[in-house]
Amino acid sequence: MDIELPASPLFTRLFAESPWTLAFPLLVVAAVLAWWGARNDRVKPILLAVGLLLAAAGTLALAAMRTSPGEHAAETVRALVAAAEAGDMDALRNCFAPDASMHYGSPESPGDDFNRLMSAAEGLRGRNRIESNTITELGIATTEEGEGLVLLGCRTATVSSYGAVPTRWWISVKQQPDGRWLIERLAWIRLLNQVPARGTL
């Protein structure tokens, strides 16, 4: 069974990660009220429409000013993907916390420590060098202050693969004492339609 993300807290979803969920209905109602008020020469609906328009604008402005832990996590994961595509081991290493671990099939399964993870990642310079990669999924969630989760889906072609191969990853990113957002736990969930065996990377 595939892993899914938990829902972010409601306030975080509406005012940071998915502001259009709230703003769009407000805009629709504002447009309807403005149209009805103008058509019937009523001032009150038009004023209410202006109020709703301002509320929608305020929601979007608040979202633009606030970056949630889930959004920070997504930024870190994008940097990880770019480093993997380039085979840049230094940039890749800088995406991980020193105590990071990698797991196969589930975040709770036995994992590899950071040194073994980086040793396996060296394959990105050789037999697993990426020739093309497309992100097909980038789901985010905020689980608590200072932690975000990402579900990453990719279709990746390497020098040793026969065409683009779909993979799915679960990634936990936490804010470090120095303020950086780094990956603490990486789980490779799917390779094609299979659970990848430990050591596949």
Protein Blocks (a to p, Z undefined) as FASTA:
>chain_A
ZZddddddfklmmmmmmmmlmmmmmmmmmmmmmmmmmmnopaklmmmmmmmmmmmmmmmm
mmmmpccfklmmmmmmmmmmmmmmnopaklmmmmpcfkbccdehiakbccddfklmmmmm
mmmmmmmocfbdcdfbdcdddfbghiacdddddddddfkbgcjadddddddddddfkopa
cdfbdcdfbgcjaccdehkZZ
